[in-house]
Amino acid sequence: MRKTTDRPLRRAITGRADLYGAGAAAALVALAILVPLLGSDQWRDSLYAASAPIFGSWDPHWGWGTAPAIAIGALVTLYGPGLAARLPWRTMLLAVWLTGLAWAFALAMVDGWQRGFTGRLDNSHEYLHEVGGVTDIGAMLRGFADRILDFQPDSWTTHVSGHPPGALLTFVLLDRAGLGGGTWAALVCTVIGCSAAVAVVVAIRALGAPDRARAAAPFLALAPAVIWLAVSADALFAGVTAWAVALLALALQPGRRRPIAAFAAGLLFGYGLYLNYGLVLMAVPVLAVLALRGVCRAAAAAAGVLVVVAAFTAFGFWWLDGYHLVVERYYQGIATTRPVSYWVWGNLAATVCVVGLASAAALTRLPGSLALPTRLRPNPVVVLSDWRERVDPAALLAAAGLLALLAADLSGLSKAETERIWLPFDVWVLAATALLPAWSARRWLAVQAIGTLLLAHLILTNW
C-alpha cells in the first residue's frame, strides 16, 4: 500500500526538477532575446544577429510546409512513444530516419522551396561558390592553406576558408559525380544529417541500453535541430561524426569481433577532422564510449584516423597549419566585433533552441544517472568496473556532448551561429531525453514540437 501511495509523490518530485531545468533554460533564451532589445543600437549591431541569439531575422511567416509540420509534430507526440517501444528494431530505426526527414523538409518548406531548401547552400559565402574553380583536386589541397587568410585576391570564400579542405572536397566530388548544384547539395546534407538521429539511437543500444534507445527515438526524430539540419553543411558534419561514434560503440560490443567497424569509425572520425576543425572535440564522445567499453579494437579505430590524416598530408595539407591560419582569419572578420560578454552565454541560449526544453529538463537527471563514485576506493580497477555496471549510457553520451560544446564555447572561437556549428555535439545532448519518465514523454514531445514550430515561423533563419 505504501508503494502505491508513494508513487505520485515521487512523480511530483522528479517532475518538479524537470520543470525547474526547462524553466531555467527558457529563462536563458528569454534573457538572450531581451538583452539586445534593451541595448544601444551600436551594441545591438555589433552582435551581427538580428534575431539574437539565433542568426536570422524576426519575420513571422508561414508556408506550404506549415500544415504538414503541424501534422507530423502532432502524430509523433501522440503515437511516437508507443511505436518506438513496440516496433521491430530495424523498422523503428527506419521510422526515426524517415520521420526526421519529413519533419526537416516540412519545416524547410515553411520558408519555401528556394529560400528554405535549394538556395541555402547556393550563395557567395558557401562551398558551392568555389566548386567550379577546382579543376585539379591535388592542386587545391596543396595550395589550400595559402588561400585561407582574407584580404588577398584569391582568398577562399567565408565558409571554405573557415574549414579544412574536406568540406569543399566533398562538394567537389558530388559535382563530379553528377550531383552538382544547390538542390543536390541540400538533399545530401539533409539526408546524412537526419541520419545522425539513427546513429545516436544505435549507439545507446550498442552500449547496453536498448530501452533507453527506444525512449530517445521519438525525441530525436522530432528534434528542433532539424531547422538547421535542413539545410547547412554542418548537418553533413553531424551525420559523419555521429556514425563514427555509433560504429565505435558497435565495434566494442561484448562478445563480438568487429575490427572492420572500428576501422570504419576511425575513417569517419578522421574525415570529420578535415570537415571542421572544431570536430576534434568529438574525441569527448569517443572517449566516453571507450571508458564504458574498454580500449579493445581501439587500435583499429586509430588506424582509420591515421589513414585519413596520412592521405591529406600526402596531398599537401597539414591540419595544424590550416588551424592556426583559420584562427587568424577568424579575427580578421566580425569575430573581433561580436562581444564575448554576450555570446559566451548567448551561445548556450541558441543551443537550448536547437535541443529543446525537453533536453534541458532531462539534463537535471544527469548527475544521478552518471553513477559518479561518492568515495575513493583503493583499487581503481574495481572503481571502473563498478561504475561501468551502474552508469546510464544515454546519460554518459549526453554528458559527453554537453562537455564538448562547453569546451567549444570557452575556446572563444564560437561567437554566434552555434545553432548550426554545434550540431555534431547537440545530437548527443538530445540523448538525455531518454532519461525522462515514460509517463511524461508525450508532454515533453508536445513542448518540443510547439517550440520548433514557433522558431520556424517567427524567425527567418540564415541557415
C-alpha positions in Angstrom: 0.0 0.0 0.0 2.8 2.4 0.8 4.5 1.8 -2.6 1.2 2.8 -4.3 0.8 6.0 -2.3 4.5 6.9 -2.7 4.4 6.7 -6.5 2.5 10.0 -7.1 4.9 11.7 -4.6 8.0 10.5 -6.4 6.5 11.6 -9.7 5.7 15.0 -8.4 9.3 15.5 -7.0 11.1 14.3 -10.2 8.6 16.1 -12.4 9.2 19.3 -10.5 13.0 19.0 -11.0 12.4 18.6 -14.8 10.3 21.7 -14.8 13.0 23.7 -13.0 15.5 22.6 -15.6 13.2 23.6 -18.5 12.2 26.8 -16.8 15.9 27.9 -16.3 16.6 27.1 -20.0 13.5 29.1 -21.1 14.6 32.0 -18.9 18.1 31.9 -20.5 16.5 32.1 -24.0 14.2 34.9 -23.0 17.1 36.9 -21.5 19.2 36.3 -24.6 16.3 37.8 -26.7 15.6 40.6 -24.3 19.1 41.9 -23.7 19.8 43.0 -27.3 16.4 44.8 -27.4 17.4 46.8 -24.4 20.9 47.6 -25.5 22.0 50.6 -27.7 21.7 50.4 -31.4 25.5 50.3 -31.8 25.9 47.5 -29.3 23.0 45.6 -30.9 24.6 46.0 -34.4 27.8 44.6 -33.0 26.1 41.2 -32.4 25.6 40.7 -36.2 22.5 38.6 -35.5 19.2 40.4 -36.0 17.3 37.7 -34.1 19.9 37.1 -31.4 20.7 34.5 -30.1 19.7 32.9 -33.4 21.4 34.1 -36.6 18.5 35.3 -38.7 15.8 37.9 -38.6 12.5 38.3 -36.9 9.9 37.7 -39.6 6.6 36.0 -38.7 5.6 33.9 -41.7 4.1 30.7 -42.9 4.3 28.5 -45.9 3.0 25.3 -47.6 5.1 23.3 -45.2 3.2 24.7 -42.2 0.3 22.2 -42.2 2.5 19.1 -42.8 4.8 20.2 -40.0 2.0 20.6 -37.5 0.6 17.2 -38.5 4.0 15.5 -38.1 4.5 17.1 -34.7 1.1 16.0 -33.5 1.4 12.5 -34.8 4.8 11.9 -33.3 3.6 13.4 -30.0 0.6 11.1 -29.8 2.0 7.9 -31.3 5.8 8.2 -31.2 6.5 6.7 -27.8 4.2 3.7 -28.3 5.5 2.9 -31.7 9.1 3.3 -30.6 8.5 0.8 -27.8 6.9 -1.9 -29.9 8.2 -1.7 -33.5 10.9 -4.2 -34.6 14.3 -2.7 -34.1 15.2 -2.1 -37.8 11.7 -0.9 -38.6 12.0 1.6 -35.7 15.3 2.9 -37.0 13.9 3.4 -40.4 10.9 5.2 -38.9 13.1 7.5 -36.9 15.1 8.4 -40.1 12.1 8.9 -42.3 10.2 10.9 -39.7 13.2 13.2 -39.1 13.5 13.7 -42.9 9.8 14.5 -43.2 9.9 16.9 -40.2 13.0 18.6 -41.6 11.6 19.0 -45.1 8.3 20.3 -43.9 9.9 22.9 -41.7 12.2 24.0 -44.6 9.2 24.4 -46.8 7.8 27.0 -44.3 10.3 29.3 -45.9 9.6 27.9 -49.4 11.5 25.7 -51.9 14.1 28.3 -52.9 14.7 30.2 -49.7 14.2 27.2 -47.4 15.9 24.4 -49.3 17.6 24.6 -52.7 19.1 28.0 -52.2 20.5 27.6 -48.8 24.0 26.4 -50.0 24.0 28.3 -53.2 25.3 31.8 -52.3 28.6 33.6 -52.5 29.6 32.7 -48.9 29.1 28.9 -49.3 31.2 26.0 -50.6 29.4 25.6 -53.9 30.6 29.1 -54.9 34.2 27.6 -55.1 33.4 24.2 -56.6 33.6 25.4 -60.2 37.1 26.8 -59.7 38.5 23.5 -58.5 39.9 22.0 -61.7 42.7 20.0 -60.0 41.9 18.4 -56.6 45.6 17.8 -55.9 46.5 21.4 -56.6 43.5 22.6 -54.5 44.8 20.6 -51.5 48.4 21.6 -51.9 47.5 25.3 -52.1 44.6 25.3 -49.7 46.3 26.9 -46.7 47.7 29.7 -48.9 44.2 31.0 -49.6 42.8 30.9 -46.0 43.7 34.5 -44.9 41.4 37.3 -46.0 42.1 40.5 -47.9 44.1 38.9 -50.8 42.9 38.4 -54.4 42.5 34.6 -54.2 41.1 34.2 -50.7 38.6 31.4 -50.2 35.0 32.4 -49.6 33.9 32.6 -45.9 32.9 29.0 -45.3 35.6 27.4 -47.3 38.3 29.4 -45.6 36.9 28.6 -42.1 37.1 24.8 -42.6 39.7 22.2 -43.6 39.6 21.2 -47.3 37.5 18.0 -46.6 34.3 20.1 -46.7 35.0 21.7 -50.1 36.3 18.3 -51.4 33.0 16.7 -50.5 31.0 19.1 -52.7 33.6 18.9 -55.5 33.2 15.1 -55.5 29.4 15.4 -55.5 29.6 17.8 -58.5 31.9 15.4 -60.4 29.5 12.5 -59.7 26.8 14.5 -61.5 25.2 15.7 -58.3 26.1 19.4 -58.6 24.1 22.4 -57.6 22.2 23.6 -54.6 19.4 21.1 -54.7 21.6 18.0 -54.6 23.9 19.6 -52.0 20.9 20.4 -49.8 19.5 16.9 -50.2 22.7 15.1 -49.4 23.3 17.3 -46.3 19.7 16.8 -45.1 19.7 13.0 -45.6 23.0 12.4 -43.9 22.3 15.0 -41.2 19.0 13.4 -40.3 20.6 10.0 -40.1 22.5 11.3 -37.0 19.4 10.6 -35.0 19.6 7.0 -36.0 23.3 6.9 -35.1 22.5 8.1 -31.6 19.8 5.5 -31.1 22.2 2.8 -32.4 25.0 3.9 -30.1 22.8 3.9 -27.0 21.6 0.4 -27.7 25.1 -0.8 -28.6 26.3 0.4 -25.2 23.7 -1.8 -23.5 20.6 0.3 -23.0 18.0 -0.8 -25.6 15.1 0.6 -23.6 16.8 4.0 -23.4 17.4 3.9 -27.1 13.7 3.4 -27.8 12.8 6.1 -25.3 15.0 8.7 -27.0 13.9 7.7 -30.6 10.8 9.9 -30.9 12.7 12.9 -29.4 15.5 12.5 -31.9 13.0 12.2 -34.7 11.2 15.4 -33.6 14.3 17.4 -32.7 14.3 21.2 -33.1 17.8 20.7 -34.6 16.2 19.8 -38.0 15.6 23.5 -38.6 19.4 23.7 -39.2 19.9 20.2 -40.5 17.8 21.4 -43.4 19.9 22.9 -44.7 23.5 23.5 -43.6 26.8 21.8 -44.3 27.1 21.2 -40.6 24.3 18.7 -40.9 26.7 16.6 -43.0 29.4 17.0 -40.4 26.9 15.9 -37.7 26.0 12.8 -39.6 29.5 11.8 -40.4 30.8 12.1 -36.8 27.6 10.6 -35.2 28.1 7.5 -37.2 31.8 7.4 -36.2 30.7 7.2 -32.6 27.9 4.7 -33.3 30.2 2.4 -35.3 32.8 2.5 -32.5 30.1 1.5 -30.0 29.0 -1.3 -32.2 32.6 -2.5 -32.6 33.2 -2.6 -28.9 30.1 -4.7 -28.0 31.0 -7.5 -25.7 31.5 -10.9 -27.3 31.7 -9.6 -30.8 34.7 -9.1 -33.1 34.2 -6.1 -35.3 37.6 -4.7 -36.2 36.2 -3.5 -39.6 33.5 -1.4 -37.8 36.2 0.1 -35.6 38.4 0.9 -38.6 35.3 2.5 -40.4 34.7 4.5 -37.2 38.3 5.8 -37.4 37.9 6.7 -41.0 34.8 8.7 -40.3 36.3 10.4 -37.3 39.4 11.2 -39.3 37.4 12.6 -42.2 35.4 14.7 -39.6 38.7 16.3 -38.6 39.0 17.6 -42.2 35.4 18.8 -42.4 35.6 21.1 -39.4 38.5 22.0 -37.1 36.1 22.0 -34.1 35.3 18.4 -34.6 38.4 17.4 -32.8 36.2 17.9 -29.8 34.2 14.8 -30.9 37.0 13.0 -29.1 35.0 13.6 -26.0 32.1 11.2 -27.0 34.7 8.8 -28.4 36.4 8.7 -25.0 33.1 8.2 -23.3 32.5 5.1 -25.4 36.0 3.8 -24.7 35.6 4.5 -21.0 32.4 2.4 -20.9 33.6 -0.4 -23.2 37.4 -0.5 -22.9 40.0 0.1 -25.5 40.0 -3.3 -27.3 40.0 -2.7 -31.0 40.8 1.0 -30.4 43.9 0.3 -32.4 41.8 -0.4 -35.5 39.9 2.9 -35.0 43.2 4.7 -34.6 44.5 3.2 -37.8 41.4 4.5 -39.6 42.1 8.0 -38.3 45.8 7.8 -39.3 44.9 6.7 -42.9 42.8 9.8 -43.4 45.5 12.1 -41.8 48.2 10.5 -43.9 46.2 10.9 -47.1 45.5 14.6 -46.7 49.1 15.2 -45.5 50.5 13.3 -48.5 48.4 15.6 -50.8 50.0 18.7 -49.2 47.6 19.9 -46.5 48.9 19.9 -42.9 46.0 20.2 -40.4 47.8 22.3 -37.8 48.9 24.9 -40.4 45.3 25.2 -41.5 44.0 25.5 -37.9 46.4 28.4 -37.0 45.6 30.3 -40.2 41.9 29.9 -39.6 42.2 31.3 -36.1 43.9 34.3 -37.7 41.2 34.6 -40.4 38.5 34.3 -37.7 39.8 37.5 -36.1 40.1 39.3 -39.4 36.3 39.3 -39.6 33.3 40.1 -37.4 34.6 37.9 -34.6 36.5 41.0 -33.3 33.3 42.9 -33.1 30.9 40.4 -31.6 31.1 40.8 -27.8 32.2 37.8 -25.9 30.3 39.1 -22.9 27.0 38.3 -24.7 27.9 35.3 -26.8 29.6 33.3 -24.1 26.1 32.7 -22.7 24.1 33.6 -25.8 25.6 30.6 -27.5 24.1 28.4 -24.8 20.7 30.0 -25.3 21.0 29.2 -29.0 21.8 25.6 -28.1 18.6 25.4 -26.0 16.7 26.4 -29.2 18.4 23.5 -31.0 17.9 20.8 -28.4 14.6 22.0 -27.0 13.3 22.4 -23.4 12.8 18.6 -23.1 16.6 18.1 -23.3 17.1 20.9 -20.8 14.6 19.2 -18.4 16.4 15.8 -18.9 19.8 17.3 -18.1 18.7 17.7 -14.5 18.8 13.9 -14.3 22.4 13.6 -15.4 24.1 13.7 -12.0 22.1 10.7 -10.7 22.5 8.8 -13.9 26.2 9.1 -14.3 26.9 7.0 -11.2 29.9 9.0 -10.2 31.7 7.5 -7.2 31.0 9.2 -3.9 34.1 7.9 -2.3 37.5 6.8 -3.4 38.5 3.1 -3.3 42.0 1.7 -3.2 41.6 -0.3 -6.4 40.9 1.8 -9.5 40.0 -1.3 -11.5 37.2 -2.0 -9.0 36.0 1.6 -9.2 35.9 1.5 -13.0 34.2 -1.9 -13.1 31.6 -0.8 -10.6 31.0 2.5 -12.5 30.5 0.7 -15.8 27.8 -1.5 -14.3 25.9 1.4 -12.8 26.3 4.3 -15.3 23.5 5.0 -17.8 24.8 5.0 -21.4 22.3 7.6 -22.6 23.4 9.9 -19.7 27.1 9.4 -20.5 26.7 10.2 -24.2 24.6 13.3 -23.3 27.2 14.5 -20.8 29.9 14.0 -23.4 28.0 16.1 -26.0 27.4 18.8 -23.4 31.1 18.8 -22.3 32.2 19.1 -25.9 30.0 22.1 -26.7 31.0 23.8 -23.4 34.7 23.4 -24.4 33.9 24.9 -27.8 32.1 27.8 -26.0 35.0 28.5 -23.7 37.5 28.4 -26.6 36.4 31.8 -27.7 36.2 30.6 -31.3 32.4 30.2 -31.2 30.6 33.5 -31.1 27.1 33.2 -32.6 25.8 30.8 -35.3 26.3 28.0 -32.9 22.8 26.7 -33.7 24.4 25.1 -36.8 28.1 24.9 -35.8 27.4 22.8 -32.7 25.0 20.4 -34.4 27.6 17.5 -34.1 27.5 18.0 -30.3 23.8 18.8 -30.0 22.6 15.5 -31.4 24.3 13.8 -28.4 22.8 16.2 -25.9 19.4 15.1 -27.2 20.3 11.6 -25.9 19.4 12.9 -22.4 15.7 12.8 -23.4 15.9 9.0 -22.8 16.1 9.8 -19.1 12.6 11.4 -19.0 10.0 9.1 -17.4 7.7 7.4 -19.8 4.6 8.9 -18.3 5.8 12.4 -19.3 7.1 11.6 -22.8 4.1 12.9 -24.7 4.0 16.2 -22.7 7.7 16.9 -23.5 7.3 15.9 -27.1 4.5 18.4 -27.3 6.8 21.0 -25.8 9.5 20.1 -28.4 7.0 20.3 -31.3 5.5 23.6 -30.3 8.9 25.2 -29.6 10.2 24.1 -33.0 7.1 25.3 -34.9 7.4 28.7 -33.2 11.0 29.1 -34.1 10.4 28.1 -37.7 7.5 30.5 -38.1 8.8 33.5 -36.2 12.4 33.6 -37.3 13.7 33.6 -40.9 17.0 31.8 -40.2 20.1 32.3 -42.3 20.7 28.5 -42.4 
